[in-house]
Amino acid sequence: MKKPEKVSFEPYAGPAGGWGSTQSVREILSREGAVAGTAMALVRQNRESGFACVSCAWPKPAKGHLFEFCENGAKATAWEGTDRRADAAFFARHRLSELETWSDYALEEAGRLTEPLRWDVASDRYLPVDWATAFAEIGAELKQIDPKAAVFYASGRASLETSYMYALFARLYGTNNLPDSSNMCHESTSVGLPKSIGVPVGTVTLDDFEKTDCLFFFGQNVGSNSPRMLHDLQSARKRGVPIITFNPLRERGLERFANPQSPLQMLSGSSTPISTQYHTVKTGGDSAAIMGICKALLVADRQAMFAGRERLIDTAFITEHTQGFGAFELAALNCDWQDIERESGLSRAALEDAARVYGQSKAAIGIYGMGLTQHRLGVQNVQMVVNLLLLRGNIGRPGAGVCPVRGHSNVQGQRTVGITEKPELAPLDRLAELYQFDPPRDKGLCTVDVCKGVIDGSVHAFIGLGGNFVRAVPETEAVERGWRKLRLTVQIATKLNRSHLIHGEVSYLLPCLGRIERDHQASGEQRVSIEDSTSCVHSSRGVRKPASEQLLSEARIVAEMAKATLPLRAGTPDWDAWAGDYAQVRDAIEATYPEQFRDFNQRLGQPGGFHRPIPARHRIWKTPSGKANFAVPKSLVEDPDAPVRAAGGLRLMTLRSNDQFNTTVYGFDDRFRGIVGTRRVLLMNAEDMKQQGFAEGDPVRVSTDVDDGIIRVVPGLRVTTYDIPRGCCGGYYPECNPLIPLWHHADESKVPAAKWIPVRLQREAGVWIAEVG
């Protein structure tokens, strides 16, 4: 495996994309091997005749670019297409207790899993087990466990077909314990948007980016998390569209972009400026910043009205399509500028300038990511973005709307077909009719509740459809201690990660096909479907030979577990038929969701995919009042019950690097931030470092600054100066997850509040040592 050759901290002067991106892709292709095969696969990535990227959920156009993949998408494909293998010989060489000491990077670099495995207590190793035995034993264990004590987790990368089967399996078994990765990131969207506009998803399509004349960006690092979106931002800037950004860090993808597919930019070294205004808001200051823009707009609107000029707010839209405007207007006008400036960290003049540009636009899009959702008031942050858009009628209009940027490629889609712990969001009556059973009606466990159940012992079994749950969640140490007491853990995966090592009493590791691999079943080669961030459904067909002849598809694994667990009775799905022909699963999805998936099989594969109907796009509001709702914010203080107390306390936000996707770490270089060779760093404002007596490179231990009787510490971080607001600091996810209290989550949505963790720093003795390999 590749280890960092050096550790360095030097500001990065280049743009996003460009030669840096090209070199990064070249390096990972070389490192992972199978270069020719992976390169051929990349040509068919995000194309209708090929496979959908397993990385981000940004939509793919009907007429793609020459190469319809980005740097991180290429890394994801190389990572999955590697020629490395974590086979039986690998596990014969390594006990699990040894593997627990390896880094996330080293574990996944061991390579693709090749055969089903069962943990052996005597040797502390995963040993091979045949598929039939594994399924029979898993089924026998599940039959002995109370369904309410079993968890069926989904990571967000499984297809619509597998997700539907998985959710149905869980409900036939008797539980709504169907948490997923949305619980950790965009559940604030799923809670906030229905209250405001009646749908749990965004309202824009890819076409809207060609028609917009103003873009607002909040808390989303496009350069690292969804780089293909930079093509749309670049096109908008070339048309003169202003892009107004609010983000605590100056992320390079939101500053400048050099298109690797543009010969002119590559040869000339030129790049496209992205943001026309860049406001480095305090972490947790977004509601205050948006309130400032709204206040400035409303004040300017009143001045225009009194002067007889054209109004700045859309009064006709507000009257016909909204309610609650009066209360929100009063709250905004009465909000004190001193409070807005203090909480946002931005000046009144800066916010008035943003409002001025917004007031001149005709169609605006509000884009946001986890920088808004992963806060105590994450739901309010989402609703504040909607408030801003409603003021000028910017929902249900071409070129306008709200655009939450999802992470995993099908995390939104799996929710559409039933992966949810909330029974009111699943068509239980329809499922009862189709499959002749009484679905569970009680609320299931979300991610935070699962962690509580693992810690207190009320959860006994965990089935993981992908992901790295143990590493992704808060309260890491307590969760890991509880995890070892689980009776059963089953992980469906392509590569090894820490969640496979922190196992239960009975533990299985079931290797599956990757999305880039050909999936041949009884009816022939299969295609699957995924839903992107704009509710557009696309087909995906693997193009590579499977990494091992023993791999099964995710759909087949789910089917076999269901057959081994559930009694055979009237109404039972024909699991074998479904696993042998995914078109039959799509027919079942259409039968369950006829409005959403009309003519599913016939429309799947059409260029550009097909959009699910989203009523708010047409100004149809599925709210109790039948109108869109303005929401008055509860407070501008983002985290009122865990404030930074005395001098020296900081707000920590967790970050992804340019060399990772969620918990998957591709390497130790964060190119855009100029950090090479390590992830054991803490980014600090220079004045904060000076005030606390730290010098560049000092080793520190970071502890959570709350009084709940639990000591939470991450040691061995190196402080380094960075352009970040005073009072704020940044550290990498998931390394800093142990600092997040389990109770420190968003109101209503329970999303862990990873973007503002109150912390304190303490100097460590000795010299800082980088974690490598």
matplotlib code that plots the C-alpha trace (Angstrom):
import matplotlib.pyplot as plt

x = [0.0, 1.1, 2.2, 2.8, 6.3, 6.3, 4.1, 3.8, 1.6, 1.7, -1.1, -2.5, -2.4, -4.1, -7.8, -10.1, -9.8, -7.0, -3.7, -3.9, -7.1, -5.6, -2.5, -4.6, -6.6, -3.4, -1.9, -4.8, -5.2, -1.6, -1.8, -4.9, -3.7, -6.0, -5.3, -6.5, -9.8, -10.6, -9.7, -12.1, -14.8, -14.4, -15.4, -18.8, -19.2, -22.4, -23.6, -26.9, -25.1, -22.9, -22.9, -23.9, -21.0, -21.0, -19.7, -21.9, -25.6, -25.2, -27.4, -26.0, -27.1, -28.8, -26.0, -22.9, -19.4, -16.6, -15.8, -18.7, -16.8, -14.9, -11.8, -13.6, -15.8, -12.6, -11.2, -14.3, -14.2, -10.5, -11.1, -13.7, -11.9, -8.6, -6.7, -5.9, -7.8, -8.7, -9.1, -8.9, -5.1, -5.2, -7.4, -5.3, -2.4, -4.2, -6.2, -9.0, -7.4, -4.4, -6.5, -8.3, -5.0, -4.9, -6.0, -9.2, -7.0, -5.0, -8.1, -9.7, -6.5, -6.3, -8.6, -11.8, -13.5, -13.8, -15.8, -18.3, -16.7, -17.7, -15.8, -14.1, -13.8, -11.0, -8.6, -10.0, -10.1, -12.6, -12.8, -14.5, -18.0, -20.1, -23.0, -25.8, -24.4, -24.1, -27.7, -29.1, -27.2, -28.1, -31.8, -31.7, -30.2, -32.8, -35.6, -34.5, -34.3, -37.2, -37.7, -37.9, -34.3, -32.9, -31.7, -31.6, -29.2, -28.6, -25.7, -27.1, -25.3, -27.7, -30.0, -33.7, -34.4, -32.2, -33.5, -37.1, -36.4, -34.4, -37.2, -39.8, -37.7, -37.4, -41.2, -42.1, -39.7, -41.6, -39.7, -39.4, -35.8, -34.6, -32.1, -29.9, -27.1, -29.7, -30.1, -26.5, -26.6, -29.9, -32.6, -32.9, -33.9, -36.4, -38.0, -37.7, -38.8, -42.2, -43.1, -42.3, -43.2, -44.8, -42.1, -38.9, -36.6, -35.3, -37.4, -34.8, -33.8, -30.5, -32.2, -32.9, -29.1, -29.3, -32.1, -31.2, -29.8, -28.6, -27.2, -26.9, -24.5, -24.6, -22.3, -21.4, -17.9, -18.5, -14.8, -14.4, -17.9, -19.6, -17.1, -19.2, -21.4, -18.6, -19.4, -22.9, -21.4, -18.8, -21.5, -23.5, -20.6, -19.8, -23.4, -22.7, -24.8, -23.8, -22.9, -23.1, -21.4, -21.6, -19.1, -16.7, -13.7, -12.6, -13.0, -11.1, -14.0, -16.1, -13.3, -11.8, -12.3, -10.1, -12.1, -9.9, -12.0, -11.2, -8.0, -7.8, -7.9, -5.5, -2.9, -3.2, -3.4, -6.5, -9.5, -13.0, -13.8, -16.8, -18.1, -18.9, -19.4, -17.7, -18.8, -16.9, -19.8, -19.1, -19.9, -23.5, -24.1, -26.2, -29.6, -28.4, -26.8, -30.0, -32.1, -29.8, -30.4, -34.2, -34.2, -32.2, -34.5, -37.7, -36.3, -35.4, -38.8, -40.6, -38.4, -39.3, -43.0, -43.0, -41.0, -43.4, -40.8, -41.2, -41.5, -38.6, -40.7, -43.2, -46.5, -48.7, -46.9, -46.9, -50.6, -51.6, -49.2, -47.9, -49.0, -47.1, -45.5, -46.7, -45.2, -41.9, -41.7, -42.3, -39.6, -37.1, -37.7, -37.5, -34.3, -31.4, -28.4, -26.0, -27.4, -27.2, -23.6, -22.5, -24.0, -23.2, -19.7, -20.6, -21.1, -24.4, -22.9, -21.9, -25.4, -27.0, -24.8, -26.0, -29.7, -29.1, -27.9, -30.8, -33.3, -32.2, -32.5, -35.5, -34.9, -32.6, -31.6, -30.7, -28.0, -26.9, -25.2, -24.4, -22.9, -26.6, -28.1, -25.6, -26.5, -28.7, -31.0, -30.4, -34.1, -34.5, -31.5, -33.2, -36.5, -34.6, -33.3, -36.9, -37.9, -35.4, -36.6, -40.3, -39.8, -39.3, -41.4, -38.4, -40.0, -42.0, -40.4, -38.0, -34.4, -35.4, -35.9, -34.2, -31.4, -30.1, -26.9, -27.0, -23.9, -24.2, -25.4, -28.8, -29.3, -32.3, -33.7, -33.7, -35.9, -38.3, -38.8, -39.2, -36.0, -37.2, -37.8, -40.9, -44.0, -46.0, -43.5, -44.0, -47.1, -47.9, -51.6, -50.4, -47.7, -50.3, -52.6, -49.8, -48.1, -51.0, -49.4, -49.8, -46.9, -45.5, -46.9, -44.7, -41.8, -38.5, -35.0, -33.1, -29.3, -29.1, -31.6, -29.7, -26.6, -28.5, -29.8, -26.3, -25.0, -27.8, -28.1, -31.6, -30.4, -29.3, -28.8, -27.4, -27.6, -25.6, -26.3, -23.0, -21.4, -19.1, -21.7, -19.4, -16.9, -19.6, -21.6, -21.0, -20.0, -17.5, -16.0, -19.3, -20.8, -17.8, -18.0, -21.7, -21.2, -19.1, -22.1, -24.5, -25.6, -25.5, -23.7, -24.0, -22.2, -22.8, -19.7, -17.2, -14.1, -13.0, -13.6, -13.7, -17.3, -16.4, -13.8, -15.8, -18.1, -20.9, -20.9, -21.9, -20.6, -20.7, -19.0, -20.9, -19.1, -21.2, -20.8, -19.8, -21.8, -19.1, -19.3, -21.5, -24.4, -25.5, -28.6, -31.1, -32.8, -29.5, -27.3, -29.1, -29.4, -30.4, -31.8, -30.7, -32.2, -30.1, -30.3, -32.9, -35.3, -34.3, -34.1, -31.4, -30.4, -27.0, -25.3, -22.0, -19.2, -16.3, -15.7, -16.5, -13.6, -14.4, -16.5, -18.0, -19.5, -23.3, -25.4, -26.8, -30.3, -29.4, -28.0, -31.1, -33.3, -31.4, -31.5, -35.2, -35.8, -33.8, -35.6, -39.2, -41.9, -43.4, -47.0, -49.6, -48.5, -44.8, -42.7, -41.0, -37.6, -35.8, -37.7, -36.9, -33.2, -33.2, -34.9, -34.7, -37.4, -39.9, -38.7, -39.3, -42.8, -43.4, -42.0, -44.5, -47.3, -46.4, -45.8, -47.9, -47.7, -44.0, -42.9, -45.5, -44.2, -41.0, -39.5, -40.5, -39.0, -35.8, -32.9, -34.3, -31.6, -31.3, -33.5, -37.0, -38.1, -40.4, -43.3, -42.5, -45.7, -43.8, -42.2, -45.6, -46.6, -48.8, -48.2, -48.8, -49.0, -51.9, -52.8, -52.3, -49.8, -46.0, -45.1, -42.8, -41.2, -40.2, -36.8, -36.7, -33.3, -30.3, -28.0, -27.4, -26.5, -28.2, -27.7, -24.0, -22.5, -18.8, -18.3, -15.2, -12.1, -10.4, -13.5, -13.9, -16.5, -15.2, -16.6, -15.8, -14.5, -13.9, -10.6, -10.1, -8.9, -12.0, -15.7, -17.6, -15.7, -13.7, -10.2, -8.4, -5.2, -3.5, -3.4, -5.9, -4.7, -7.0, -6.1, -2.4, -2.2, 0.0, 0.7, -1.6, -5.1, -4.1, -4.6, -6.6, -7.2, -7.2, -7.5, -4.1, -5.4, -7.0, -3.6, -1.8, -4.4, -4.1, -0.3, 0.0, 2.7, 2.4, 2.8, 2.1, 0.6, -2.8, -5.5, -9.0, -11.8, -15.6, -16.6, -19.9, -20.9, -22.6, -20.2, -18.5, -14.9, -14.5, -11.0, -9.1, -5.4, -2.4, -3.7, -1.3, -2.5, -2.0, -3.0, -5.9, -8.4, -11.3, -13.4, -12.3, -13.7, -13.9, -11.7, -11.8, -10.8, -11.4, -14.3, -14.5, -11.4, -13.2, -16.4, -15.5, -16.0, -19.7, -22.1, -24.9, -27.4, -25.8, -28.1, -30.5, -33.9, -36.6, -34.3, -31.7, -28.9, -25.6, -24.5, -21.0, -20.6, -20.5, -19.0, -17.9, -14.3, -11.3, -7.6, -4.7, -1.1, 0.4, 3.9, 6.5, 6.6, 3.6, 3.8, 1.7, -0.5, 0.4, -0.4]
y = [0.0, 3.6, 5.5, 9.3, 10.2, 13.4, 15.6, 19.3, 22.2, 24.7, 26.9, 25.6, 28.2, 26.3, 26.0, 23.1, 20.7, 21.3, 19.5, 18.7, 16.7, 14.9, 14.0, 12.8, 10.5, 9.2, 8.4, 6.4, 4.4, 3.4, 2.6, 0.4, -1.5, -2.9, 0.4, -0.6, -2.1, 0.9, 3.3, 1.6, 1.6, 5.4, 6.0, 4.5, 6.1, 8.1, 7.2, 5.5, 2.5, 2.2, 2.5, 5.3, 6.5, 5.1, 8.5, 11.6, 12.0, 14.9, 14.4, 13.3, 15.1, 13.5, 14.7, 14.2, 15.7, 13.8, 12.3, 12.3, 11.7, 13.9, 13.4, 11.8, 9.7, 8.4, 7.6, 5.7, 3.6, 2.9, 2.1, -0.5, -1.8, -2.4, -5.6, -6.0, -8.8, -9.3, -13.1, -16.1, -16.0, -12.3, -13.2, -16.2, -13.8, -11.3, -11.6, -9.1, -7.7, -6.7, -5.3, -3.0, -1.1, -0.3, 3.0, 3.4, 3.8, 0.7, -1.5, -0.6, -0.8, -4.5, -4.9, -6.4, -9.1, -12.3, -14.9, -15.1, -15.1, -15.9, -14.8, -17.6, -16.8, -19.3, -17.9, -14.3, -14.5, -14.4, -17.8, -18.8, -20.2, -21.3, -19.1, -21.7, -22.2, -18.5, -17.7, -20.6, -19.6, -15.9, -16.9, -19.1, -16.3, -13.7, -16.1, -16.1, -12.3, -10.0, -8.0, -4.8, -5.5, -6.0, -3.2, -3.1, -0.2, 1.0, 3.2, 4.9, 3.1, 0.2, 0.3, 1.1, -2.6, -3.9, -1.1, -2.0, -5.7, -4.8, -2.6, -5.2, -7.9, -5.9, -5.2, -8.8, -9.7, -7.3, -4.1, -0.5, -0.3, 0.9, 3.8, 5.0, 7.4, 10.2, 10.1, 11.3, 14.1, 15.2, 14.2, 17.9, 18.4, 15.5, 17.1, 20.8, 20.9, 19.1, 21.7, 24.5, 23.3, 19.8, 17.6, 16.1, 16.7, 19.6, 21.2, 22.0, 19.9, 20.1, 22.3, 24.9, 25.7, 26.8, 29.2, 30.7, 34.2, 33.9, 31.1, 31.0, 28.5, 27.5, 25.0, 22.7, 22.0, 21.4, 20.9, 17.8, 16.5, 16.9, 18.1, 17.4, 20.2, 22.6, 22.2, 23.7, 26.5, 27.3, 27.6, 29.8, 32.1, 32.4, 33.7, 36.3, 34.6, 35.8, 33.1, 34.2, 31.8, 31.4, 29.0, 29.1, 28.0, 29.3, 26.1, 26.2, 24.7, 27.7, 30.1, 28.9, 26.0, 24.8, 22.4, 19.3, 18.8, 22.3, 22.2, 26.0, 26.1, 23.2, 24.5, 28.2, 27.6, 29.8, 29.1, 30.4, 32.4, 30.8, 32.9, 36.5, 37.1, 34.8, 35.3, 33.3, 32.9, 31.5, 27.9, 27.9, 31.4, 30.5, 31.3, 34.6, 35.4, 34.4, 36.5, 39.4, 39.0, 38.7, 41.8, 43.9, 42.8, 43.6, 47.0, 47.8, 46.5, 49.0, 51.8, 50.9, 50.7, 54.1, 55.6, 54.1, 51.8, 48.2, 45.9, 43.6, 40.9, 38.9, 40.0, 38.2, 34.9, 35.4, 36.2, 33.3, 30.6, 31.2, 31.6, 33.0, 35.9, 38.5, 36.8, 36.2, 39.8, 41.2, 38.9, 39.9, 43.6, 43.5, 41.4, 43.6, 44.0, 43.7, 40.2, 39.2, 40.4, 38.8, 35.4, 35.3, 36.8, 39.0, 42.7, 44.4, 45.8, 42.4, 41.0, 44.0, 43.6, 40.0, 41.1, 43.8, 41.2, 38.9, 41.7, 42.2, 38.6, 37.0, 33.3, 32.1, 28.7, 28.0, 25.3, 23.8, 20.8, 19.4, 22.7, 23.6, 20.3, 19.0, 21.6, 21.7, 24.0, 22.2, 22.0, 25.7, 26.3, 24.5, 26.4, 29.7, 28.9, 28.3, 31.6, 33.5, 31.8, 32.4, 36.1, 36.4, 33.5, 31.4, 28.0, 26.5, 28.8, 27.9, 28.5, 28.7, 26.4, 24.7, 22.3, 20.2, 18.4, 14.8, 12.6, 8.9, 8.1, 6.6, 7.8, 9.8, 7.0, 4.4, 6.6, 6.9, 3.1, 2.5, 2.7, 4.8, 4.3, 6.5, 4.4, 7.4, 7.7, 4.2, 3.0, 0.4, -0.1, -0.8, -3.2, -5.0, -5.4, -6.5, -9.0, -10.1, -9.2, -6.7, -4.3, -3.0, 0.4, 1.6, 4.0, 2.4, 3.4, 6.2, 6.2, 8.1, 5.7, 2.7, 4.0, 4.4, 0.8, -0.5, 1.2, 0.2, -3.3, -3.1, -3.7, -7.3, -7.6, -5.3, -6.0, -3.5, -3.0, -1.3, 1.6, 1.9, 2.5, 2.3, 4.7, 7.2, 7.7, 10.0, 8.8, 6.4, 4.8, 4.0, 2.6, 0.4, -1.0, -1.8, -3.2, -6.1, -7.2, -7.5, -11.1, -10.8, -8.5, -9.0, -6.7, -6.7, -5.0, -4.8, -3.9, -4.2, -1.4, -0.9, -1.8, -5.4, -5.7, -4.4, -7.4, -9.1, -12.5, -14.0, -12.1, -12.5, -10.6, -11.0, -9.7, -8.3, -7.2, -3.6, -1.3, -1.2, -5.0, -7.1, -8.6, -11.8, -13.5, -16.2, -13.9, -12.5, -9.5, -7.0, -3.3, -1.4, 2.0, 4.9, 8.3, 11.5, 14.7, 16.1, 13.2, 11.9, 8.1, 6.6, 3.1, 1.6, -1.4, -2.9, -3.1, -4.9, -8.6, -9.3, -9.3, -12.9, -15.7, -16.1, -12.6, -12.3, -9.3, -7.2, -8.2, -11.9, -11.6, -9.8, -12.5, -15.4, -13.8, -13.2, -16.8, -18.2, -16.0, -15.6, -18.3, -19.3, -18.2, -16.7, -13.4, -14.1, -12.5, -14.8, -13.8, -16.1, -14.6, -11.1, -11.9, -13.5, -10.6, -7.1, -6.0, -7.9, -5.9, -2.7, -4.0, -4.4, -0.9, 0.5, -1.5, 0.0, 3.6, 3.9, 7.8, 7.9, 5.0, 4.9, 2.7, 2.1, -0.5, 1.2, 4.6, 3.3, 4.0, 6.9, 9.6, 11.8, 9.5, 10.3, 12.7, 11.7, 14.1, 16.7, 18.8, 21.9, 22.2, 23.1, 25.2, 22.5, 22.5, 19.2, 20.9, 20.9, 24.4, 23.7, 26.6, 27.0, 28.2, 30.9, 29.7, 32.1, 31.0, 29.9, 31.6, 33.0, 31.2, 27.9, 25.8, 27.4, 24.4, 23.9, 27.4, 28.1, 29.3, 31.1, 32.4, 29.5, 27.6, 26.9, 25.7, 22.6, 21.6, 18.3, 18.3, 15.9, 16.1, 16.2, 12.6, 10.9, 10.1, 9.9, 7.4, 6.1, 7.6, 7.4, 8.9, 11.4, 14.4, 17.3, 19.1, 22.1, 22.9, 22.3, 19.5, 16.6, 13.3, 13.4, 13.7, 14.4, 18.1, 20.9, 24.0, 27.2, 31.0, 32.7, 35.1, 32.2, 30.3, 33.4, 34.0, 30.5, 30.4, 27.8, 27.9, 26.3, 22.5, 22.3, 18.9, 19.3, 17.1, 18.2, 17.6, 18.2, 21.2, 20.1, 19.1, 15.7, 13.6, 12.0, 12.7, 12.8, 13.4, 13.1, 13.4, 13.9, 16.6, 19.2, 22.8, 24.7, 28.2, 28.4, 31.0, 30.2, 32.6, 33.6, 31.2, 28.3, 25.4, 22.4, 18.7, 15.7, 13.4, 10.6, 11.1, 13.7, 11.8, 10.7, 14.3, 14.4, 13.6, 11.3, 13.9, 16.7, 16.5, 18.5, 19.2, 17.1, 15.4, 13.9, 14.6, 14.6, 18.2, 17.7, 21.2, 22.9, 20.9, 23.0, 22.0, 23.0, 22.5, 21.4, 21.3, 17.8, 17.0, 15.9, 16.3, 15.8, 12.5, 12.0, 9.0, 7.2, 4.0]
z = [0.0, -0.6, 2.4, 2.4, 1.3, 3.2, 5.4, 4.4, 4.9, 2.0, 0.7, -2.6, -5.4, -8.2, -9.1, -8.6, -11.5, -13.9, -13.9, -10.2, -10.8, -13.7, -11.7, -8.8, -11.0, -12.7, -9.3, -8.0, -11.2, -11.0, -7.3, -7.5, -10.6, -13.3, -15.1, -18.6, -17.3, -15.0, -17.7, -20.1, -17.4, -16.9, -20.5, -19.7, -16.3, -15.8, -19.3, -20.2, -21.7, -18.6, -14.9, -12.5, -10.3, -6.8, -5.5, -5.4, -6.4, -8.8, -11.9, -15.2, -18.3, -21.3, -23.5, -21.5, -21.7, -23.4, -20.0, -17.6, -14.5, -12.0, -9.9, -7.0, -9.3, -10.9, -7.5, -6.5, -9.7, -9.3, -5.6, -6.5, -9.6, -7.8, -8.5, -4.7, -2.9, 0.7, 0.3, 2.6, 2.6, 3.8, 6.7, 7.5, 8.0, 10.2, 13.3, 13.8, 16.9, 14.7, 11.9, 14.4, 14.7, 11.0, 9.6, 7.6, 4.5, 5.1, 5.7, 2.5, 0.6, 1.4, -1.6, -2.6, -0.5, -2.4, -0.5, 2.4, 5.8, 9.4, 12.5, 14.4, 18.1, 18.7, 16.2, 16.1, 12.3, 9.6, 8.0, 4.7, 4.9, 2.0, 1.0, 1.8, 5.3, 5.9, 4.9, 6.9, 10.1, 9.7, 9.2, 12.3, 14.4, 13.2, 14.0, 17.6, 17.9, 18.6, 15.3, 17.4, 18.5, 15.0, 12.8, 9.0, 8.0, 4.4, 3.4, 0.3, -2.5, -3.1, -6.1, -6.0, -6.7, -3.8, -1.5, -2.1, -1.4, 1.7, 3.2, 2.4, 4.0, 7.2, 7.4, 6.6, 9.4, 11.7, 12.1, 10.9, 12.1, 8.8, 9.5, 6.7, 6.0, 5.5, 9.3, 9.5, 6.9, 5.2, 7.6, 8.4, 4.8, 4.9, 8.0, 7.1, 3.5, 4.0, 6.6, 4.2, 0.8, 1.2, -0.3, 1.3, -1.6, -3.8, -6.5, -9.2, -12.2, -14.1, -16.8, -14.2, -14.0, -17.6, -16.8, -13.5, -13.1, -9.4, -7.3, -3.5, -2.0, 1.7, 3.4, 0.5, -0.7, -4.4, -5.4, -3.2, -2.7, -6.1, -8.6, -11.7, -10.5, -11.4, -15.1, -14.4, -12.2, -14.8, -17.5, -15.2, -14.6, -18.3, -18.7, -16.0, -13.3, -9.8, -7.3, -3.7, -1.3, 2.5, 3.9, 6.9, 4.8, 1.5, -0.5, -3.8, -5.9, -4.9, -5.9, -9.2, -11.5, -14.5, -16.6, -17.3, -20.5, -21.8, -23.9, -23.7, -19.9, -19.6, -22.0, -21.0, -17.2, -17.1, -14.8, -14.3, -11.1, -9.4, -6.5, -7.2, -3.4, -0.8, 2.8, 5.4, 7.8, 11.3, 11.6, 13.0, 11.7, 8.6, 10.0, 11.1, 7.7, 5.8, 8.3, 7.5, 3.8, 4.3, 6.6, 4.1, 1.2, 3.2, 4.2, 0.6, -0.6, 1.8, 0.5, -3.1, -2.3, -0.6, -3.5, -6.0, -7.5, -8.4, -5.4, -4.5, -3.0, -5.1, -3.4, -5.8, -5.2, -1.5, -1.4, -3.6, -2.6, 1.0, 4.5, 7.6, 5.7, 8.1, 11.2, 9.4, 8.0, 11.5, 13.0, 10.3, 10.5, 14.3, 14.3, 15.5, 13.2, 16.1, 16.8, 13.1, 12.8, 16.1, 15.3, 11.6, 11.9, 8.8, 8.4, 7.7, 4.5, 3.2, 3.8, 2.3, -0.8, -1.1, -0.8, -3.4, -6.0, -5.1, -5.5, -9.1, -10.1, -11.7, -11.0, -8.1, -6.8, -3.2, -3.0, 0.3, 1.9, 5.3, 6.4, 7.0, 8.0, 10.6, 13.3, 16.4, 14.4, 11.1, 10.3, 10.8, 8.5, 5.8, 6.3, 6.3, 2.8, 1.8, 3.4, 1.3, -1.9, -1.1, -0.7, -4.4, -5.6, -6.4, -6.1, -9.0, -11.6, -14.3, -13.2, -9.6, -6.6, -3.6, -4.2, -1.4, -2.6, -1.5, -0.9, -1.6, -5.1, -4.2, -0.7, -1.9, -4.0, -1.3, 0.8, -2.2, -2.2, 1.5, 3.5, 6.4, 10.1, 9.9, 9.2, 8.0, 5.1, 3.9, 1.9, 4.6, 3.5, -0.1, 1.1, 3.2, 0.2, -2.2, 0.2, 2.5, 5.8, 8.6, 8.4, 11.7, 12.5, 15.3, 14.7, 14.1, 15.2, 13.5, 13.6, 16.9, 18.4, 17.1, 18.8, 22.1, 21.7, 21.0, 24.1, 26.5, 25.0, 23.7, 20.1, 19.5, 15.7, 13.0, 9.3, 7.2, 3.5, 2.8, 4.8, 7.8, 10.5, 13.6, 12.1, 10.8, 14.0, 17.1, 20.5, 18.9, 22.0, 23.7, 20.5, 19.9, 23.4, 23.0, 19.5, 20.8, 22.9, 19.9, 19.3, 15.5, 13.0, 9.2, 6.8, 3.0, 1.5, -1.2, 0.9, 4.5, 7.0, 10.8, 11.2, 10.1, 12.8, 15.8, 15.5, 17.4, 19.1, 15.7, 12.7, 8.9, 6.2, 2.9, -0.2, -3.0, -6.6, -7.1, -9.3, -11.9, -12.3, -14.7, -12.9, -14.6, -13.3, -14.5, -17.0, -18.3, -17.6, -15.3, -15.0, -11.9, -11.2, -9.0, -8.2, -8.2, -6.1, -8.5, -8.2, -11.7, -12.1, -14.2, -15.2, -14.4, -16.0, -14.9, -17.4, -15.6, -14.8, -11.1, -8.7, -7.7, -9.0, -5.5, -5.4, -5.2, -6.1, -3.3, -4.5, -4.4, -0.9, 0.4, -1.3, 0.3, 3.7, 3.4, 2.3, 5.2, 7.7, 6.7, 6.8, 3.5, 3.3, 1.0, -0.4, 0.1, -2.7, -5.2, -4.0, -6.5, -9.4, -8.2, -7.7, -11.2, -13.0, -11.6, -14.1, -11.9, -8.9, -10.8, -11.6, -7.9, -7.2, -9.8, -8.2, -4.8, -6.0, -9.2, -9.3, -8.8, -11.1, -13.9, -16.7, -14.8, -17.0, -20.2, -19.2, -17.5, -19.8, -21.7, -22.2, -19.2, -17.1, -16.0, -13.2, -10.4, -10.0, -7.4, -6.7, -5.4, -8.8, -10.1, -7.1, -5.7, -1.9, -0.1, 3.3, 5.7, 4.6, 0.9, 0.8, 1.2, 4.7, 5.9, 9.2, 11.9, 13.3, 16.9, 17.6, 15.8, 18.3, 16.6, 19.6, 22.7, 25.0, 24.3, 24.0, 23.8, 27.4, 28.4, 26.6, 24.8, 23.8, 20.1, 17.6, 15.9, 12.4, 10.9, 7.3, 4.4, 2.5, -1.2, -0.9, 0.6, 0.1, 3.4, 5.5, 2.6, 2.6, -0.8, 0.5, 2.8, 0.6, 0.9, -2.1, -2.0, 1.6, 1.0, 3.5, 2.4, 4.1, 7.1, 8.5, 12.1, 11.9, 13.4, 11.3, 13.4, 12.9, 13.4, 16.1, 18.0, 17.9, 19.2, 21.9, 23.2, 22.9, 20.2, 17.4, 14.0, 14.3, 18.1, 19.1, 20.9, 22.4, 21.7, 24.2, 24.1, 26.1, 27.7, 31.2, 30.8, 32.9, 29.8, 28.8, 25.1, 23.7, 20.4, 21.0, 18.7, 16.4, 14.8, 14.9, 11.6, 10.5, 8.2, 6.9, 9.2, 11.3, 14.8, 17.4, 14.9, 14.0, 11.7, 11.9, 9.7, 9.7, 10.9, 13.0, 15.1, 15.6, 19.1, 20.2, 19.2, 22.1, 21.1, 22.3, 20.3, 17.3, 15.3, 16.9, 15.2, 12.6, 15.0, 12.6, 14.6, 14.9, 13.5, 12.2, 15.6, 18.4, 21.4, 22.2, 24.2, 23.3, 25.5, 24.5, 24.4, 25.5, 23.0, 19.2, 16.9, 14.9, 11.8, 11.4, 8.2, 6.3]

ax = plt.figure().add_subplot(projection="3d")
ax.plot(x, y, z, "-o")
ax.set_aspect("equal")
plt.show()
